[in-house]
Amino acid sequence: MDKYNDQNQFPKNEDENEQSQEAIEPEQTTIYDNQKTENVEQQQESETKNKQQGDQAPVQEKKRRNWLTPILLGIIIGILLTTFALPALVDSGFISTTGDDVNSNDGANTTTGDKEGNTSSKNVHVDVSSQVTEIVEDVLPAVVGVTNIQHQADFWRQQSENEAGTGSGVIYKTDDEYAYIITNHHVIERADLIEVVLSDETTVEADLLGSDIFTDLAVLRIDGSNIDKVIERGSSDNLKVGEPAIAIGNPLGHMFSGSVTQGVISGTQRTIPLDINQDGRADWQAEVIQTDAAINPGNSGGALINMDGQLIGINSMKINQSSVEGIGFAIPIDTAWPIIQELEETGEVTRPYIGIELYSLDDVPRSEWSRTLKLPEDVEGGIYIWSVEPFSPADEAGLTRLDVITEIDGEKILGSLELRKVLYQEKEVGEEIDIVFYRDGERRETTVTLDSQ
């Protein structure tokens, strides 16, 4: 038996091996040729795609340019139409800027909902070019500025004119020759020259017809040839708290002329004590309208008007405290009107006159009440007479120095404020009044016939 091994397992001669290799080599060559052919085809295909993409790029760029041009033209045409064509159409009336359904100034859409989640939309109308703007436009020409000019002498006794203060005024009347203006007494007090600045900034000189320190009112007169607007007078007696009010004036000088503030009537028939002679004690009680419409220095003498554009008060004062805001006061027009007419006609206000120089008992130390004036302990207050004018109603009634008046016509008089209130608001010239007074501790009575000063 032949020996077995790997080499002899499949015996082959050299010829067979060569033939076998020749048979394999063509097959391998064929595979390599096919791969080469595929690579060439892929390369050609890639070059073709790149060429196509290169050819498409200018086309896409051209399409992009064609798309951008109409948009730019549209924007330019829109700007031109908005700038030139639309205003011309609005002015000519072809297009209306107001409407009921869409109105950016006069309305706003609000949405409401119920418990089930259903919602509804409604148009809420707010009249922005409201009554207020129309009222102000109508009334503003009747509100003027007032300048208080005073003469001052220097060291060489040369006089110069200086602006002592500014305020406001209201044109309430015109005639064939003049226009008449209401302002405050404190605006023109001690003025040597008064100038009025009209709404068109024209400055004219004014004449002072008269003023009254107690009501803080004054009447001026100017040339009426250029005055076209007079304010309409309303009524202050039927004002209601919460009613809208508008204040017009020149706060802080003529720089802010024609300033408008809006508020409400905060109170009516307020009484404010006034210290006229600056002695620290009230000399008068002014009856005023309270408003939260801003009234600042320079507003004095300006107009407080209602929503009908009617004059209801003359702006007069505000509480000047750092802790207080929104409290201003105006003189009611129904209280001021008789005074205005009297100042216009006579230049002064005629009030009842007794003819005494008086002081309140509060000015006297309490110890002097019994020691000098000999007053009983039940006397709570009054006024004492310091001097009596000769031939005055008090002189004729027998009143003398150091008499203490405690009652007039049954009303208690606790000080000078109460006396002025009774005389100036309740009594008339020529009327008789019954006076209770004390002299050397003895209670007496007398009758005084009121006269005019």
C-alpha positions as CSV (number, residue, x, y, z in Angstrom):
1,M,0.0,0.0,0.0
2,D,1.2,3.5,-0.9
3,K,2.1,5.9,1.9
4,Y,-0.6,8.7,2.5
5,N,0.2,12.4,2.9
6,D,-1.1,15.8,1.9
7,Q,1.0,16.2,-1.1
8,N,0.1,12.8,-2.5
9,Q,-3.6,13.0,-1.7
10,F,-4.4,14.8,-4.9
11,P,-1.5,14.2,-7.2
12,K,-1.2,16.6,-10.1
13,N,1.5,17.1,-12.6
14,E,3.0,20.4,-13.6
15,D,1.1,20.6,-16.9
16,E,-2.1,20.4,-15.1
17,N,-1.1,23.1,-12.7
18,E,-0.1,25.5,-15.5
19,Q,-3.4,24.9,-17.3
20,S,-5.3,25.5,-14.1
21,Q,-3.5,28.8,-13.6
22,E,-4.1,29.9,-17.1
23,A,-7.8,29.2,-16.7
24,I,-7.9,31.4,-13.5
25,E,-5.9,34.3,-14.8
26,P,-8.4,35.3,-17.6
27,E,-11.2,35.2,-15.1
28,Q,-9.4,37.6,-12.7
29,T,-8.5,39.9,-15.6
30,T,-12.1,40.0,-16.6
31,I,-13.1,41.1,-13.0
32,Y,-10.5,43.8,-12.9
33,D,-11.6,45.1,-16.3
34,N,-15.2,45.2,-15.2
35,Q,-14.3,47.2,-12.0
36,K,-12.3,49.6,-14.1
37,T,-15.1,50.1,-16.5
38,E,-17.5,50.8,-13.6
39,N,-15.1,53.4,-12.1
40,V,-14.8,55.2,-15.4
41,E,-18.6,55.2,-15.8
42,Q,-19.0,56.6,-12.3
43,Q,-16.5,59.2,-12.9
44,Q,-18.2,60.2,-16.2
45,E,-21.5,60.3,-14.4
46,S,-20.1,62.5,-11.7
47,E,-18.6,64.9,-14.2
48,T,-21.9,65.0,-16.0
49,K,-23.8,65.9,-12.8
50,N,-21.3,68.6,-11.9
51,K,-21.6,70.0,-15.4
52,Q,-25.4,70.0,-15.1
53,Q,-25.2,71.7,-11.7
54,G,-22.8,74.2,-13.1
55,D,-25.3,74.9,-15.9
56,Q,-28.2,75.2,-13.5
57,A,-26.5,77.7,-11.2
58,P,-26.9,80.7,-13.6
59,V,-30.5,79.6,-14.1
60,Q,-31.2,79.6,-10.4
61,E,-29.5,83.0,-9.9
62,K,-31.5,84.4,-12.8
63,K,-34.7,83.0,-11.2
64,R,-33.8,84.6,-7.9
65,R,-33.2,88.0,-9.5
66,N,-36.6,87.7,-11.3
67,W,-38.3,87.0,-8.0
68,L,-36.7,89.9,-6.1
69,T,-37.4,92.6,-8.7
70,P,-41.2,92.7,-8.3
71,I,-41.0,92.8,-4.6
72,L,-38.7,95.9,-4.6
73,L,-40.9,97.6,-7.2
74,G,-44.0,96.8,-5.0
75,I,-42.4,98.3,-1.9
76,I,-41.4,101.5,-3.8
77,I,-44.9,101.9,-5.3
78,G,-46.5,101.4,-1.9
79,I,-44.3,104.1,-0.3
80,L,-45.1,106.5,-3.0
81,L,-48.9,105.9,-2.7
82,T,-48.8,106.2,1.0
83,T,-46.8,109.4,0.9
84,F,-48.4,111.3,-1.9
85,A,-51.6,109.6,-3.2
86,L,-53.4,108.7,0.1
87,P,-53.3,112.2,1.6
88,A,-54.5,113.7,-1.6
89,L,-57.5,111.3,-1.7
90,V,-58.3,112.0,2.0
91,D,-58.2,115.8,1.4
92,S,-60.4,115.5,-1.6
93,G,-63.0,113.4,0.3
94,F,-62.7,110.2,-1.7
95,I,-61.5,108.4,1.4
96,S,-63.0,108.8,4.9
97,T,-60.7,108.5,7.9
98,T,-63.6,107.8,10.3
99,G,-65.9,104.9,10.6
100,D,-68.1,102.9,13.0
101,D,-66.6,99.5,12.5
102,V,-62.9,100.4,12.5
103,N,-61.7,103.5,14.3
104,S,-58.3,103.5,15.9
105,N,-58.9,106.8,17.7
106,D,-62.5,106.4,18.8
107,G,-62.9,102.7,19.7
108,A,-61.4,99.6,21.0
109,N,-62.4,96.0,20.7
110,T,-63.1,94.1,23.9
111,T,-63.8,90.4,24.5
112,T,-66.1,89.1,27.2
113,G,-66.8,85.6,28.3
114,D,-69.4,83.7,30.2
115,K,-69.1,80.7,32.6
116,E,-69.4,78.2,29.8
117,G,-66.4,79.6,28.0
118,N,-68.3,81.3,25.2
119,T,-66.8,84.7,24.2
120,S,-68.3,87.7,22.4
121,S,-66.6,90.8,21.0
122,K,-68.0,94.3,21.0
123,N,-66.8,97.7,20.0
124,V,-66.3,100.2,22.9
125,H,-66.3,103.8,21.7
126,V,-64.1,106.4,23.4
127,D,-64.4,109.9,22.0
128,V,-60.8,111.0,22.1
129,S,-61.2,114.1,20.1
130,S,-63.8,114.5,22.8
131,Q,-65.8,117.3,24.1
132,V,-62.7,118.4,26.0
133,T,-60.7,119.2,22.9
134,E,-63.6,121.0,21.3
135,I,-64.4,122.9,24.5
136,V,-60.8,124.0,25.0
137,E,-60.5,125.1,21.3
138,D,-63.6,127.2,21.7
139,V,-62.8,128.7,25.1
140,L,-59.0,129.2,24.9
141,P,-59.1,132.6,23.0
142,A,-61.1,134.1,26.0
143,V,-58.4,133.2,28.5
144,V,-55.5,135.8,28.7
145,G,-52.3,136.4,30.6
146,V,-51.9,139.2,33.1
147,T,-48.6,140.9,34.0
148,N,-48.1,143.0,37.1
149,I,-45.4,145.6,36.4
150,Q,-44.1,147.8,39.2
151,H,-41.7,150.8,39.2
152,Q,-38.6,150.5,41.2
153,A,-36.0,153.3,41.9
154,D,-32.3,152.5,42.1
155,F,-29.6,154.3,44.1
156,W,-29.6,157.2,41.7
157,R,-33.4,157.5,41.9
158,Q,-33.8,156.3,38.4
159,Q,-37.0,154.3,37.9
160,S,-37.2,151.0,36.1
161,E,-40.1,148.7,35.3
162,N,-39.9,145.2,36.7
163,E,-42.3,142.3,36.3
164,A,-43.6,141.7,39.8
165,G,-45.7,138.8,38.9
166,T,-48.0,137.1,36.4
167,G,-51.4,135.5,36.4
168,S,-54.4,134.8,34.2
169,G,-57.7,136.5,33.3
170,V,-60.9,135.8,31.5
171,I,-62.6,138.0,28.9
172,Y,-66.3,138.1,30.0
173,K,-67.7,141.1,28.2
174,T,-67.2,143.4,25.2
175,D,-68.9,146.5,24.0
176,D,-68.4,148.9,21.1
177,E,-65.0,150.1,22.4
178,Y,-63.7,147.9,25.2
179,A,-63.2,144.3,26.4
180,Y,-63.6,143.5,30.1
181,I,-61.5,140.9,32.0
182,I,-61.9,139.2,35.4
183,T,-58.8,138.3,37.3
184,N,-57.7,138.1,41.0
185,H,-56.9,141.0,43.3
186,H,-53.6,139.5,44.4
187,V,-52.5,139.2,40.7
188,I,-52.6,143.0,40.2
189,E,-52.0,144.2,43.7
190,R,-49.7,147.3,43.9
191,A,-49.2,147.3,40.2
192,D,-48.0,150.5,38.5
193,L,-48.7,149.1,35.1
194,I,-50.8,146.1,33.9
195,E,-50.3,144.3,30.6
196,V,-52.6,141.7,29.1
197,V,-51.2,139.0,26.8
198,L,-53.9,137.7,24.4
199,S,-54.1,134.2,23.0
200,D,-52.3,135.2,19.8
201,E,-49.4,136.5,22.0
202,T,-50.4,140.2,21.4
203,T,-49.6,142.4,24.4
204,V,-51.9,145.3,25.2
205,E,-52.0,147.7,28.2
206,A,-54.9,147.4,30.6
207,D,-56.8,149.8,32.9
208,L,-57.7,148.7,36.4
209,L,-61.4,149.5,36.9
210,G,-61.5,148.2,40.5
211,S,-60.5,145.4,42.8
212,D,-61.7,143.9,46.1
213,I,-59.4,142.4,48.6
214,F,-62.0,140.3,50.5
215,T,-63.3,138.4,47.4
216,D,-59.9,138.5,45.7
217,L,-61.5,139.8,42.5
218,A,-60.4,142.6,40.0
219,V,-61.8,143.9,36.8
220,L,-59.6,145.1,33.9
221,R,-60.5,146.9,30.7
222,I,-58.6,146.8,27.4
223,D,-59.1,147.9,23.8
224,G,-61.7,145.6,22.3
225,S,-61.1,146.1,18.6
226,N,-59.2,142.8,18.3
227,I,-61.3,140.8,20.7
228,D,-63.6,138.2,19.0
229,K,-64.3,135.7,21.8
230,V,-66.1,136.2,25.1
231,I,-66.6,133.3,27.6
232,E,-70.1,132.1,28.3
233,R,-71.2,132.4,31.9
234,G,-72.6,129.3,33.6
235,S,-73.9,128.7,37.1
236,S,-72.1,127.4,40.2
237,D,-75.1,127.0,42.4
238,N,-76.2,123.7,40.9
239,L,-72.7,122.0,40.7
240,K,-72.5,118.4,41.8
241,V,-69.6,116.7,43.5
242,G,-67.9,114.5,40.9
243,E,-68.9,116.6,38.0
244,P,-66.0,117.1,35.4
245,A,-64.3,120.4,35.4
246,I,-61.5,122.0,33.3
247,A,-59.0,124.6,34.4
248,I,-57.3,126.9,31.9
249,G,-54.6,129.4,32.7
250,N,-50.9,130.3,32.5
251,P,-49.1,128.3,35.3
252,L,-45.6,129.5,36.1
253,G,-45.8,132.5,33.8
254,H,-46.6,133.2,30.1
255,M,-44.2,130.4,29.0
256,F,-46.9,127.9,29.6
257,S,-49.8,130.1,28.5
258,G,-53.1,128.3,27.7
259,S,-52.3,125.3,29.8
260,V,-55.3,123.0,30.3
261,T,-55.9,120.6,33.2
262,Q,-58.9,118.4,33.8
263,G,-60.4,117.1,37.0
264,V,-63.7,117.0,38.9
265,I,-65.6,119.1,41.4
266,S,-64.3,117.8,44.7
267,G,-66.5,119.9,46.9
268,T,-68.9,122.9,46.8
269,Q,-69.5,125.7,49.3
270,R,-66.1,125.2,51.0
271,T,-65.1,128.0,53.4
272,I,-61.4,128.9,53.6
273,P,-60.1,131.3,56.2
274,L,-57.9,134.1,54.8
275,D,-55.2,136.0,56.6
276,I,-55.4,139.3,54.6
277,N,-53.1,141.4,56.8
278,Q,-50.6,138.6,57.4
279,D,-50.9,138.8,61.2
280,G,-51.4,135.1,61.7
281,R,-55.2,135.4,62.2
282,A,-58.0,134.9,59.8
283,D,-59.6,138.1,58.6
284,W,-62.1,136.6,56.2
285,Q,-63.7,133.4,55.1
286,A,-63.8,132.8,51.4
287,E,-66.5,130.6,50.0
288,V,-65.0,128.5,47.2
289,I,-65.3,125.5,44.9
290,Q,-62.8,122.7,45.5
291,T,-61.4,120.9,42.5
292,D,-58.6,118.4,41.8
293,A,-57.8,120.0,38.5
294,A,-54.2,121.3,38.9
295,I,-54.1,125.0,39.8
296,N,-50.6,126.3,40.1
297,P,-49.0,129.8,40.6
298,G,-49.9,131.7,37.4
299,N,-53.3,130.0,37.1
300,S,-54.8,132.6,39.4
301,G,-57.5,134.5,37.7
302,G,-58.0,131.8,35.0
303,A,-61.2,130.0,34.1
304,L,-62.8,127.0,35.7
305,I,-65.3,125.7,33.2
306,N,-67.9,122.9,32.9
307,M,-68.3,120.4,30.1
308,D,-70.5,122.9,28.3
309,G,-67.6,125.4,28.1
310,Q,-69.3,127.7,30.6
311,L,-67.5,129.7,33.2
312,I,-68.3,128.3,36.7
313,G,-65.4,129.7,38.7
314,I,-62.4,132.0,38.8
315,N,-59.3,130.0,39.8
316,S,-57.8,131.5,42.9
317,M,-55.7,129.4,45.2
318,K,-54.3,126.0,46.2
319,I,-53.1,124.5,49.4
320,N,-49.4,124.8,49.2
321,Q,-48.1,121.9,51.4
322,S,-45.7,119.1,50.4
323,S,-48.1,116.5,51.9
324,V,-51.1,117.8,50.0
325,E,-51.9,117.1,46.3
326,G,-54.9,117.8,44.1
327,I,-56.6,120.5,46.2
328,G,-57.3,123.7,44.4
329,F,-60.0,126.4,44.8
330,A,-62.0,128.7,42.6
331,I,-64.3,131.5,43.4
332,P,-67.9,130.5,42.5
333,I,-69.1,132.6,39.5
334,D,-72.6,133.1,41.2
335,T,-70.8,134.6,44.2
336,A,-68.4,136.6,42.1
337,W,-70.8,138.0,39.5
338,P,-72.4,140.8,41.7
339,I,-68.9,141.9,42.8
340,I,-67.7,141.9,39.2
341,Q,-70.6,144.1,38.1
342,E,-70.1,146.5,41.0
343,L,-66.4,146.8,40.3
344,E,-67.0,147.5,36.6
345,E,-69.6,150.2,37.3
346,T,-68.2,151.9,40.4
347,G,-64.7,150.7,40.8
348,E,-65.2,149.4,44.4
349,V,-67.5,147.2,46.5
350,T,-69.8,149.1,48.8
351,R,-70.2,147.3,52.1
352,P,-71.9,148.2,55.4
353,Y,-69.7,150.3,57.7
354,I,-69.6,150.9,61.4
355,G,-66.6,153.1,61.8
356,I,-64.4,151.3,64.4
357,E,-60.9,149.9,64.7
358,L,-61.3,146.5,66.3
359,Y,-59.3,143.5,67.5
360,S,-60.3,140.1,68.7
361,L,-60.3,139.2,72.4
362,D,-58.0,136.4,71.4
363,D,-55.3,139.0,70.9
364,V,-55.5,140.0,74.5
365,P,-54.0,137.9,77.4
366,R,-56.7,136.2,79.3
367,S,-55.7,137.9,82.5
368,E,-56.6,141.3,81.0
369,W,-60.1,140.2,80.3
370,S,-61.1,140.6,83.9
371,R,-58.4,143.1,85.1
372,T,-58.6,145.7,82.3
373,L,-61.8,145.0,80.4
374,K,-63.6,143.8,83.6
375,L,-65.5,141.1,81.6
376,P,-67.7,138.5,83.4
377,E,-66.5,134.9,83.4
378,D,-69.3,133.7,81.2
379,V,-68.0,135.8,78.2
380,E,-66.4,133.4,75.8
381,G,-65.2,135.8,73.2
382,G,-65.8,139.0,71.2
383,I,-64.1,142.0,69.7
384,Y,-62.9,145.0,71.6
385,I,-62.9,148.5,70.1
386,W,-59.6,150.2,70.0
387,S,-60.8,153.5,68.4
388,V,-64.0,155.1,67.0
389,E,-64.1,157.3,64.0
390,P,-65.7,160.7,64.7
391,F,-69.2,161.0,63.2
392,S,-69.3,157.4,62.2
393,P,-72.3,155.1,62.9
394,A,-70.6,153.7,65.9
395,D,-69.9,157.2,67.3
396,E,-73.5,158.2,66.9
397,A,-74.6,155.0,68.6
398,G,-72.5,155.9,71.6
399,L,-69.8,153.2,71.3
400,T,-66.4,154.1,72.8
401,R,-62.8,152.8,73.2
402,L,-62.5,149.5,75.0
403,D,-66.1,148.5,74.6
404,V,-66.4,144.8,73.9
405,I,-69.0,143.7,71.3
406,T,-70.3,140.1,71.9
407,E,-73.6,139.9,69.8
408,I,-75.2,141.4,66.7
409,D,-78.9,140.8,66.1
410,G,-78.7,137.8,68.4
411,E,-75.7,136.2,66.7
412,K,-72.6,135.6,68.9
413,I,-69.5,137.5,67.7
414,L,-66.4,135.6,68.8
415,G,-63.9,137.6,66.7
416,S,-63.4,139.9,63.7
417,L,-64.2,137.1,61.3
418,E,-67.7,136.7,62.6
419,L,-68.3,140.4,62.6
420,R,-67.3,140.8,58.9
421,K,-69.3,137.8,57.9
422,V,-72.5,139.3,59.4
423,L,-71.9,142.8,58.1
424,Y,-70.7,141.9,54.6
425,Q,-72.9,138.9,53.8
426,E,-76.1,139.4,55.7
427,K,-76.6,143.2,56.1
428,E,-77.1,146.1,53.7
429,V,-76.2,149.8,53.9
430,G,-78.9,151.7,55.7
431,E,-80.1,148.7,57.8
432,E,-80.3,148.9,61.6
433,I,-78.6,146.4,63.8
434,D,-78.8,145.7,67.5
435,I,-75.5,145.4,69.3
436,V,-74.8,143.8,72.7
437,F,-71.6,145.1,74.3
438,Y,-69.8,145.2,77.7
439,R,-68.4,148.4,79.2
440,D,-66.6,148.2,82.6
441,G,-68.1,144.8,83.1
442,E,-71.7,146.0,82.5
443,R,-73.8,144.5,79.8
444,R,-75.4,147.1,77.5
445,E,-77.3,147.3,74.2
446,T,-77.4,149.9,71.4
447,T,-78.7,150.3,67.8
448,V,-76.5,151.2,64.9
449,T,-77.6,152.4,61.5
450,L,-75.2,151.0,58.9
451,D,-73.6,153.4,56.5
452,S,-71.3,153.0,53.5
453,Q,-67.6,153.8,53.9
